[in-house]
Amino acid sequence: MNSVLDKKIIEELKEEIPLQKIGEVEDVYKCVKWLIEDRYTTGQIISPNGGYVVI
């Protein structure tokens, strides 16, 4: 999704994200894996976004 952005734009985005990093496939994988394995969590909206929220 971010492959079309130049390095300067990526760095500016990182500054806006509380965890100061762009999410990677591994980050989403870990969240999905947890949801698949967990048998107790229900009715939640999980957003692996590093704390960055667009309203």
Secondary structure, DSSP 8 states (H G I E B T S, - for coil): --TTS-HHHHHHHHHHSTTSS---HHHHHHHHHHHHH-SS--S-----STT----
